[in-house]
Amino acid sequence: MERFKQAQRAARGTGERPEHPGPPPTGFSLLPWLLMGLGSFSNLLQGKTPNPWVGGLGLLAFNSLYVYVTFRSFDREKRRAVSTRVALLLMGLVTTGLAVAYGGNWLMFFLLLGLATGATLRGPWLGRTGVLLAVYAGVVCAFKSGSDAVNIAYGTFLSSMVTAAILSLSEAVRELNAAREELARRAVEKERMRFSRDLHDLLGHTLSVIVVKSEAARRLAPRDMDAALGQITDIESVGRQALTEIREAVTGYREGSLATELTRARSALAAAGMRPVVRQSGAPLDPQAEALLGWVVREAVTNVVRHSRASRCEITVASAAERVRLTVSDDGEGGGGVGGAAPSRSEGRGEGRGEGEGRSEGQGEGTGEGTGTGTAAAGAGAGIGGTGLKGLTERLAAAGGSLRAGPSPRGGFTVTAELPTEPTPARPAPLEPVARGSAR
């Protein structure tokens, strides 16, 4: 009922018509059927009933039990409670006593008993219970007034079956609507998370490449204008590609390519003054594994460029019969490598405020981003980096894979991703083949 009122208020505020089917039924919807007992009440008022005090108390007891049972029948837990079943049994005893004692209009209480039974006993036992109750009502009526036995038995059976069918259908419709709303809410939440991860991974990498190439162009401009123009051309290309990828991310059609990301990684690392070493071995990967590993390469290399201050970055892709492993390692500072944990301080002058979970107190040229406060996460058990690697961990876990990030024993930082592989038919080599075991 509260959800219905909230939907009505929201609809009035926006001027739209709500799709909610209306307020849920309650015991009030079954109260009008008590009017069937007006004949008995009239007999009491007119003095046509022997022992009117007994009849009045019986009528009061029946109505009280009817209200108690019907109102509890709209709550699943209360409907199945022992107290509700006991009240229904007492209601049957009172109905039988009034029918045997007075007959006539008092026999109509069997129909109300059938209605309460149908409202309470919804399930596999309802059919048998309804038949037994109808037969019982017919026998009692035949004992008291043989002419109405068939009608009372039929009415009792019909009232129990129809009431149960209508209320069960109404409950099922509301449960389906609730399930639909929950599925819609989860779909919106899932899409919001997907878009958030995609936007983080896309913009984080692209902006890092643009910053690195802009710095390279600024350094090269005084002594080699042609090389500086080459870097500016790369910035334009990266920006146009970023626009395309963001449009694809918005529509949900973007699929990553491992070969493309490896090529971009080499370019970004070289522009940052690092020596890229890319090795790839094994069978071709299925599209899902390529897309996921492409995201890992993008995020890991972005963190290397941002935080590691390394001179060398090695990317290794090894595909076996059942699993593929991707490793991205650098020889930079162990606390600020590919895991995304930046040093707590950056040098230089300019704008520099850290982003993520950590803090950058320096004033560098946009290079003070950080997602940790000192040391990076050591392995999967200790937690992984910032938002980017956490999102990748969720993606790989959903595909049956894993992601580990932490300082390397030899120094630097290492990200290792593993995924199950599926057999994929051989395909042509990419136009720009990845160098195996060599740097470009």
C-alpha positions in Angstrom: 0.0 0.0 0.0 2.8 2.4 0.9 4.5 1.8 -2.5 1.3 2.4 -4.3 0.8 5.8 -2.5 4.4 6.8 -3.3 3.8 5.9 -7.0 0.6 8.0 -7.0 2.3 11.0 -5.5 5.2 10.7 -8.0 2.8 10.4 -10.9 0.9 13.5 -9.8 4.1 15.4 -9.5 5.2 14.5 -13.1 1.8 14.5 -14.7 2.2 10.9 -15.9 -0.2 8.0 -15.4 1.4 5.4 -13.2 1.7 1.8 -14.5 1.1 0.4 -11.0 -2.0 -1.9 -11.0 -3.5 -0.3 -8.0 -3.5 -0.8 -4.2 -3.1 -4.3 -3.0 -6.3 -6.1 -1.9 -6.9 -6.3 1.8 -9.5 -7.8 4.1 -11.8 -4.8 3.4 -12.5 -6.2 0.0 -14.1 -9.3 1.6 -16.1 -7.4 4.2 -19.2 -6.6 2.0 -19.9 -10.4 1.8 -21.0 -10.2 5.4 -24.2 -8.6 4.1 -25.3 -12.2 3.3 -25.9 -12.5 7.0 -28.5 -9.7 7.1 -31.3 -12.2 6.9 -30.2 -13.9 10.1 -29.8 -10.5 11.8 -33.3 -9.5 10.7 -34.7 -12.7 12.2 -33.0 -11.8 15.5 -34.5 -8.2 15.5 -37.9 -9.5 14.6 -37.9 -12.1 17.3 -38.2 -15.0 14.9 -35.2 -16.8 16.3 -35.4 -19.0 19.4 -33.0 -18.1 22.1 -32.1 -14.7 20.5 -29.2 -14.2 23.0 -27.6 -17.4 21.9 -28.1 -16.5 18.2 -26.8 -13.0 18.8 -23.6 -14.3 20.5 -23.2 -16.8 17.7 -23.6 -14.2 15.0 -21.1 -11.9 16.8 -18.6 -14.8 17.1 -18.9 -15.7 13.5 -18.4 -12.2 12.2 -15.4 -11.7 14.5 -13.8 -14.9 13.3 -14.6 -14.0 9.7 -12.9 -10.6 10.0 -9.9 -12.0 11.8 -9.4 -14.8 9.2 -9.9 -12.7 6.1 -7.7 -9.9 7.2 -4.9 -12.3 8.0 -5.3 -14.2 4.7 -3.7 -11.3 2.7 -0.4 -11.7 4.5 1.4 -14.9 3.5 3.1 -15.5 6.9 0.0 -14.8 8.9 -2.1 -16.8 6.5 0.0 -19.9 7.2 0.1 -19.3 10.9 -1.4 -21.9 13.3 -3.6 -19.2 14.9 -5.3 -18.5 11.5 -6.0 -22.2 10.9 -7.4 -22.6 14.4 -9.6 -19.5 13.9 -10.9 -21.0 10.6 -11.7 -24.3 12.4 -13.6 -22.4 15.1 -15.4 -20.6 12.4 -16.5 -23.9 10.9 -17.8 -25.1 14.3 -19.8 -21.9 14.9 -21.2 -22.2 11.4 -22.3 -25.8 12.0 -23.8 -24.9 15.4 -25.9 -22.0 14.0 -27.0 -24.0 10.9 -28.1 -27.0 13.0 -29.8 -24.8 15.6 -31.7 -22.4 13.3 -31.5 -23.5 9.7 -33.1 -21.2 7.1 -31.1 -18.0 6.5 -28.4 -19.2 8.9 -27.4 -21.8 6.3 -25.9 -19.0 4.2 -23.0 -18.8 6.6 -21.6 -21.9 4.9 -21.0 -19.7 1.8 -19.0 -17.2 3.9 -17.1 -20.1 5.5 -16.2 -21.3 2.0 -15.1 -17.8 1.0 -12.8 -17.6 4.1 -11.5 -21.0 3.4 -10.6 -20.1 -0.2 -8.9 -16.9 1.0 -6.8 -18.8 3.6 -6.0 -22.2 2.0 -4.4 -21.3 -1.3 -2.4 -24.2 -2.6 -2.5 -27.9 -3.5 -4.8 -28.8 -0.7 -7.5 -26.3 -1.6 -9.3 -28.5 -4.1 -9.7 -31.4 -1.7 -10.6 -29.1 1.2 -13.2 -27.3 -1.0 -14.8 -30.6 -2.0 -14.9 -31.9 1.6 -16.3 -28.6 2.8 -19.0 -28.6 0.1 -20.0 -32.1 1.0 -20.1 -31.3 4.7 -22.2 -28.3 4.1 -24.6 -30.3 1.9 -25.0 -33.0 4.6 -25.7 -30.5 7.4 -28.2 -28.7 5.2 -29.8 -32.0 4.2 -30.2 -32.8 7.9 -31.8 -29.4 8.6 -33.5 -28.5 5.4 -33.2 -31.0 2.5 -34.5 -28.7 -0.2 -31.5 -26.3 -0.1 -28.8 -28.9 0.4 -27.6 -28.9 -3.2 -27.6 -25.1 -3.6 -25.7 -24.6 -0.3 -23.2 -27.2 -1.2 -22.6 -25.8 -4.7 -22.4 -22.2 -3.4 -19.9 -23.2 -0.7 -17.7 -25.0 -3.3 -18.0 -22.1 -5.8 -17.2 -19.4 -3.2 -14.1 -21.2 -2.0 -12.7 -21.9 -5.4 -13.4 -18.5 -7.0 -12.1 -16.6 -4.1 -8.9 -18.6 -4.0 -8.4 -18.2 -7.8 -9.0 -14.5 -7.8 -6.7 -13.7 -4.8 -4.0 -16.1 -6.1 -4.1 -14.4 -9.5 -3.9 -11.0 -8.0 -1.0 -12.0 -5.8 0.9 -13.6 -8.7 0.4 -10.4 -10.8 1.8 -8.3 -8.0 4.8 -10.6 -7.5 5.5 -10.5 -11.2 5.3 -6.7 -11.2 7.7 -6.6 -8.2 10.1 -9.0 -10.0 9.9 -6.9 -13.2 10.7 -3.7 -11.2 13.6 -5.4 -9.4 15.0 -6.7 -12.7 14.7 -3.3 -14.3 16.5 -1.7 -11.3 19.3 -4.3 -11.5 19.6 -3.8 -15.2 19.9 0.0 -14.7 22.5 -0.5 -11.9 24.5 -3.0 -14.1 24.5 -0.6 -17.0 25.5 2.3 -14.8 28.4 0.2 -13.5 29.4 -0.9 -17.0 29.4 2.7 -18.3 31.3 3.9 -15.2 34.0 1.3 -15.7 34.2 1.9 -19.4 34.4 5.6 -19.0 37.1 5.3 -16.4 39.2 3.0 -18.4 38.8 4.9 -21.7 39.4 8.4 -20.4 42.1 7.4 -17.9 44.2 5.9 -20.6 43.5 8.4 -23.3 44.1 11.5 -21.1 47.4 9.9 -19.8 48.6 9.4 -23.4 47.6 12.9 -24.3 49.5 14.3 -21.3 52.6 12.3 -22.0 52.7 13.2 -25.7 52.0 16.8 -25.0 55.0 16.9 -22.6 57.1 15.1 -25.2 56.0 17.7 -27.8 56.9 20.6 -25.5 60.3 19.1 -24.9 61.0 18.5 -28.5 59.7 21.7 -29.9 62.8 23.9 -29.2 65.2 21.5 -30.9 63.2 19.3 -33.3 60.0 20.8 -34.6 59.3 17.8 -37.0 59.4 15.4 -34.1 57.2 17.7 -32.0 54.7 17.9 -34.9 54.7 14.1 -35.0 53.7 14.0 -31.3 51.0 16.6 -31.9 49.7 14.5 -34.8 49.5 11.5 -32.5 47.6 13.6 -30.0 45.0 14.4 -32.6 44.7 10.7 -33.6 44.3 9.7 -30.0 41.7 12.3 -29.4 39.6 11.2 -32.5 39.9 7.6 -31.4 38.8 8.5 -27.9 35.7 10.2 -29.3 34.8 7.0 -31.3 35.4 4.8 -28.2 33.3 7.0 -26.0 30.4 6.8 -28.4 30.7 3.0 -28.6 30.9 2.9 -24.8 27.7 4.9 -24.5 25.8 2.6 -26.9 27.3 -0.5 -25.2 28.9 -1.8 -28.4 32.5 -1.3 -27.7 34.7 -4.5 -27.7 38.3 -4.2 -26.9 41.1 -5.6 -29.1 44.3 -7.0 -27.5 46.4 -6.4 -30.5 45.2 -2.7 -30.7 45.8 -2.1 -27.1 49.3 -3.7 -27.3 50.1 -1.3 -30.2 48.8 1.7 -28.2 50.8 0.5 -25.1 54.0 0.5 -27.1 53.3 4.0 -28.4 52.4 5.4 -24.9 55.4 3.8 -23.2 57.8 5.0 -25.8 56.4 8.6 -25.6 56.9 8.5 -21.8 60.5 7.6 -22.3 60.1 3.9 -21.3 61.4 0.8 -23.2 58.4 -1.4 -24.1 59.0 -5.1 -24.4 56.0 -7.1 -25.7 56.0 -10.9 -25.9 53.0 -13.0 -27.2 52.9 -16.7 -27.6 50.3 -19.5 -27.9 47.1 -20.0 -29.9 44.7 -17.1 -30.9 42.3 -16.1 -28.2 38.5 -16.0 -28.3 36.9 -12.5 -28.6 35.8 -12.3 -24.9 39.3 -13.1 -23.7 40.8 -10.6 -26.1 38.4 -7.9 -25.0 39.1 -8.5 -21.3 42.8 -8.7 -21.6 42.8 -5.5 -23.8 41.2 -3.7 -20.9 43.8 -5.0 -18.5 46.7 -3.9 -20.8 45.1 -0.4 -21.1 44.6 0.1 -17.4 48.0 -1.4 -16.4 50.0 0.6 -18.9 48.1 3.7 -17.9 49.2 3.3 -14.3 52.7 2.6 -15.4 52.8 5.8 -17.4 51.2 7.8 -14.6 52.9 6.5 -11.5 55.9 4.1 -11.9 58.7 6.4 -13.1 60.1 3.2 -14.7 62.6 2.9 -17.6 61.3 -0.4 -18.9 57.9 -2.1 -19.1 57.4 -5.7 -20.1 54.1 -7.1 -21.4 53.8 -10.9 -21.8 50.8 -12.8 -23.2 51.0 -16.6 -22.9 48.1 -18.7 -24.1 48.0 -22.4 -23.1 45.4 -25.1 -23.9 43.0 -24.1 -21.1 44.1 -20.7 -19.7 45.8 -17.5 -20.9 48.0 -15.4 -18.7 48.8 -11.7 -19.2 51.6 -10.1 -17.2 52.5 -6.4 -17.1 55.6 -5.6 -15.1 57.8 -2.5 -14.7 61.1 -1.7 -13.1 59.9 1.5 -11.4 59.1 2.3 -7.8 57.3 -0.6 -6.2 54.9 1.6 -4.3 53.7 3.5 -7.4 53.6 1.0 -10.2 50.9 -0.6 -12.3 48.8 -1.3 -9.3 47.7 2.3 -9.2 49.2 3.3 -5.9 51.0 6.6 -6.4 53.7 8.1 -4.3 52.3 10.4 -1.7 54.1 13.4 -3.2 54.7 14.8 -6.7 57.3 17.4 -7.7 57.2 20.4 -9.9 54.8 23.2 -10.4 51.3 23.5 -12.0 48.0 21.9 -11.1 48.3 18.6 -9.3 45.6 17.2 -7.2 45.4 13.4 -6.8 42.5 11.4 -7.9 41.3 8.1 -6.5 41.6 6.9 -3.0 44.9 8.4 -2.1 46.2 11.9 -2.0 48.8 13.9 -3.9 50.1 16.9 -2.2 52.5 18.1 -4.8 51.9 20.5 -7.6 53.0 18.7 -10.7 51.6 19.1 -14.2 48.7 16.8 -13.8 50.9 13.9 -12.7 49.9 13.8 -9.1 47.1 11.2 -9.4 47.1 8.5 -6.7 45.0 5.7 -5.5 46.9 4.6 -2.5 48.6 6.2 0.5 52.0 4.6 0.4 52.4 1.1 -0.8 50.5 -0.9 -3.4 48.4 -3.9 -2.8 50.4 -7.0 -2.5 48.5 -9.7 -4.3 44.8 -10.3 -4.7 44.4 -11.0 -1.0 45.4 -7.6 0.1 43.2 -5.7 -2.3 44.0 -4.3 -5.8 44.8 -0.7 -6.6 42.1 1.8 -7.3 38.9 2.0 -9.2 40.3 0.8 -12.5 41.8 -2.5 -11.3 39.0 -3.1 -9.0 36.6 -2.9 -11.9 38.8 -5.2 -13.9 38.9 -7.7 -11.1 35.1 -7.8 -11.2 35.1 -8.2 -15.0 37.6 -11.1 -14.9 35.9 -12.8 -12.0 32.6 -12.8 -13.9 34.4 -14.6 -16.8 36.0 -17.2 -14.4 39.3 -15.4 -14.3 41.4 -13.6 -11.8 43.6 -10.5 -11.4 46.6 -10.1 -9.1 48.6 -6.9 -8.5 51.5 -6.2 -6.2 55.2 -5.3 -5.9 57.6 -7.6 -7.7 60.4 -9.4 -5.8 62.9 -8.0 -8.3 61.6 -4.5 -7.8 58.9 -2.6 -9.6 55.3 -3.7 -9.9 53.4 -6.5 -11.6 49.9 -7.1 -12.7 48.9 -10.7 -13.6 45.6 -11.6 -15.3 44.4 -15.1 -16.0 41.4 -16.3 -18.0 40.0 -19.6 -19.2 40.3 -20.0 -23.0 37.9 -21.4 -25.6 39.1 -23.1 -28.8 39.0 -20.6 -31.5 39.7 -21.2 -35.3 42.9 -19.7 -36.6 42.6 -16.2 -38.0 44.9 -13.9 -40.1 47.7 -12.0 -38.3 46.9 -8.4 -37.5 48.2 -5.7 -39.9 50.6 -4.5 -37.3 52.0 -7.7 -35.7 53.2 -7.6 -32.1 56.9 -7.9 -31.6 57.8 -11.0 -29.7 60.6 -10.6 -27.3 61.8 -7.3 -28.7 61.1 -3.7 -27.9 59.8 -1.1 -30.3 
